[in-house]
Amino acid sequence: MAEQDEIERLARRLAQLEKKSNAEINDLKENLKKAQEKSNADIVDLTANLKQAQQALEEHVTQSQEERTSLIDSNSNRSQATRGDMWHVIGNKEIDEAPSNAFKQPQFRLSNDLCSVICATSWKRLPFWLSVLIIAGFQLTLFVLLLIDRVGSKRWVDFGGECDGSDLFCRHERPLDMPPNVEPLVRGAQALCLIIALYDQDDIRDGLEGFYAGIPVDYKGSTHFRNMTRSRWNLSCFFRMLQGILGVLCAFVLLVQADTVFDVLLNFLGVKFIAGELSSSLLRLDYFDHISYRR
């Protein structure tokens, strides 16, 4: 009887354990099923996100290649693509502080002279009027007075007799008062100085290029350059071109009228002083800093 009770008790115990294990197995199956469903959903979301990222990357690469190709095609062979920097709008507009694109249009630099000060600074500021005074009041005036003195005030003759120059048949005693019978060394010095003067003279070319290209669109530099206007830009180009023309004429007249090598060099240095040293006097006061601009 005791053994039968023990067997029944063990049987009930075994049934309870079997029932408990079955419940745990069912729970494990349900948890595994939920985990599989969640992992499948995560895989689907990850696949969709990866596909969207690939599409965005392909669109960005295509757009970058198109922009780079268009910019490179529009640039000249000498232009170089640059990166970074902050560019600002010219013409009394608010400054655009957005970073520039990776590749830019061809860049130019304003010359470090007083004509650039005229076009790049406001007419209300002192550097503008000092630049106009130095260019118009000193450089151009000295060039004109020099030409009048060396060419316009010469003695006129008419078949050996003097005249006042009002007669159409009057002529110069010698063209440009060139000294005759000078030494070959002097002629060589004159030719060499003329070549140097023409090679070093770029104001005429810069003035014509400025008129042709027009005012730049934006720039990189100090904030006051946003006041650049078309009228001051054209005025600076006119001053630069006129200064170059008068400088070449004065250099030619003074060089051909010299009769010694010392006079040739002295006249050449005098013209270079008027054209260059006076222009740099204001720049030494740090009124002007280099700026880059693009059209």
Secondary structure, 3 states (H helix, E strand, C coil): CHHHHHHHHHHHHHHHHHHHHHHHHHHHHHHHHHHHHHHHHHHHHHHHHHHHHHHHHHHHHHHHHHHHHHHHHHCCCCCCCCCCCECEECCCCCCCCCECCCCCCCEEECCCCHHHHHHHCCCCCHHHHHHHHHHHHHHHHHHHHHHHHHHHCCCEEECCEEECCCCCCCEECCHHHCCCCCCHHHHHHHHHHHHHHHHHCCHHHHHHHHHHHCCCCEEECCHHHHHCCHHHHHHHHHHHHHHHHHHHHHHHHHHHHCCCHHHHHHHHHHHHHHHHHHHHHHHCCCCCCCCEEEC
